Amino acid sequence: MLTWLGIKNNTQEQPARQFFGRSKKKTVTLTLIGALWLLWCVPVVVKALLPEAWGNDPVGAVMPGLIGILVAVLMVMVVERLDWDKQPPR
């Protein structure tokens, strides 16, 4: 029905892959530490770049934290995907 969107009803079930399934503990640890660092660093930089009047507005006060969360989650997802693509299939 939705094949024009690229959605197909495959009869073959592909096994679900585990997030960071084939990664070493060191890679996972460094990735999560990097995400925590970004979670702290990005809001500090965004607050420094925004005018001070934005801190008084409720939306402007929350925005640096939300941007930090989005950047940290995106970084974890990209690193996991790069690590998955780098490793040979089993």
RATA-V313423 format. One record per backbone hydrogen bond with DSSP energy under -1.0 kcal/mol. NH is the residue of the N-H (numbers start at 1). CO is the residue of the C=O. E is the energy in kcal/mol with one decimal. If there is no record, write none. Layout:
# RATA-V313423
nh->NH co->CO e->E
nh->NH co->CO e->E
This chain:
# RATA-V313423
nh->5 co->2 e->-1.4
nh->6 co->3 e->-1.3
nh->7 co->2 e->-1.7
nh->10 co->8 e->-1.2
nh->21 co->18 e->-2.0
nh->28 co->24 e->-2.0
nh->29 co->25 e->-2.7
nh->30 co->26 e->-2.6
nh->31 co->27 e->-2.2
nh->32 co->28 e->-2.5
nh->33 co->29 e->-2.4
nh->34 co->30 e->-2.3
nh->35 co->31 e->-2.1
nh->36 co->32 e->-2.2
nh->37 co->33 e->-2.2
nh->38 co->34 e->-2.4
nh->39 co->35 e->-2.4
nh->40 co->36 e->-1.3
nh->41 co->37 e->-2.9
nh->42 co->38 e->-2.4
nh->44 co->40 e->-1.0
nh->45 co->41 e->-2.2
nh->46 co->42 e->-2.8
nh->47 co->43 e->-2.7
nh->48 co->44 e->-1.6
nh->49 co->45 e->-1.7
nh->50 co->46 e->-2.2
nh->54 co->51 e->-1.4
nh->55 co->52 e->-1.1
nh->61 co->57 e->-2.1
nh->62 co->58 e->-1.2
nh->63 co->59 e->-1.7
nh->66 co->62 e->-1.9
nh->67 co->63 e->-2.5
nh->68 co->64 e->-2.0
nh->69 co->65 e->-2.3
nh->70 co->66 e->-2.5
nh->71 co->67 e->-2.4
nh->72 co->68 e->-2.2
nh->73 co->69 e->-2.5
nh->74 co->70 e->-2.4
nh->75 co->71 e->-2.3
nh->76 co->72 e->-2.1
nh->77 co->73 e->-2.3
nh->78 co->74 e->-2.5
nh->79 co->75 e->-2.5
nh->80 co->76 e->-2.3
nh->81 co->77 e->-2.1
nh->82 co->78 e->-2.6
nh->83 co->79 e->-2.4
nh->84 co->80 e->-2.2
nh->85 co->81 e->-2.5
nh->86 co->82 e->-1.6
nh->87 co->83 e->-1.3
